[in-house]
């Protein structure tokens, strides 16, 4: 019996989530990608297929930990509010909602974004 890899399981969860949510111009999608070295956030308008805002650990030069993720969320929220985006749909991309993903969402909420 073959074992399904952790990333393949995540991609299956991602497909299920993306089938249910999409971003519009009024309520864009806040998409998260977490690698072993970085955390990336994009605010995407799926109707136009355009990235409106992006943020990553590289911009703030923080460590790849929970505090760094929270700072990335706050940076993304600040950039969104500068572009007059107040509400978003949170796309966790199949990652479990704890640790860095939860900290990123909390940082974005504290920064002023509404989910």
Residue pairs with C-beta under 8 A, 6 or more apart in sequence:
9 94
10 93
10 94
10 95
11 94
12 94
13 94
14 93
14 94
16 94
17 91
17 92
17 93
17 94
18 91
21 29
21 89
21 91
22 29
22 46
22 47
22 89
23 29
23 43
23 44
23 45
23 46
23 47
23 88
23 89
23 91
24 45
24 46
24 47
25 45
25 47
25 48
26 87
27 87
27 88
27 89
28 43
28 44
28 45
28 46
28 52
28 85
28 88
28 89
29 43
29 44
29 45
29 46
29 88
29 89
29 91
30 41
30 42
30 43
30 76
30 88
30 89
30 90
30 91
30 108
30 113
30 115
31 41
31 42
31 43
31 44
31 91
31 93
32 39
32 40
32 41
32 90
32 91
32 92
32 93
32 95
32 101
32 104
33 39
33 40
33 41
33 42
33 93
34 40
34 93
34 95
34 100
34 101
36 64
37 64
38 56
38 57
38 58
38 64
39 56
39 57
39 64
39 68
39 69
39 72
39 100
39 104
40 54
40 55
40 56
40 57
41 54
41 55
41 56
41 72
41 73
41 76
41 104
41 108
42 51
42 53
42 54
43 51
43 52
43 53
43 54
43 76
43 79
43 80
43 85
43 88
44 50
44 51
44 52
45 52
52 80
52 83
52 85
53 76
53 79
53 80
53 83
53 85
54 76
55 72
55 75
55 76
55 79
56 72
57 63
57 64
57 68
57 72
59 75
60 68
60 71
60 72
60 75
62 68
62 71
62 72
64 100
65 100
66 99
66 100
66 103
67 103
68 100
69 99
69 100
69 101
69 103
69 104
69 107
70 103
70 104
70 106
70 107
70 110
71 107
72 104
72 107
73 103
73 104
73 105
73 106
73 107
73 108
73 109
73 110
73 111
74 107
74 108
74 110
74 111
75 111
76 108
76 111
76 113
77 107
77 108
77 109
77 110
77 111
77 112
77 113
78 111
78 112
80 86
80 88
80 113
81 111
81 112
81 113
85 113
86 112
86 113
86 114
87 113
87 114
87 115
88 108
88 113
88 114
88 115
89 115
90 105
90 115
92 101
92 105
95 101
97 105
105 115
108 115
109 115
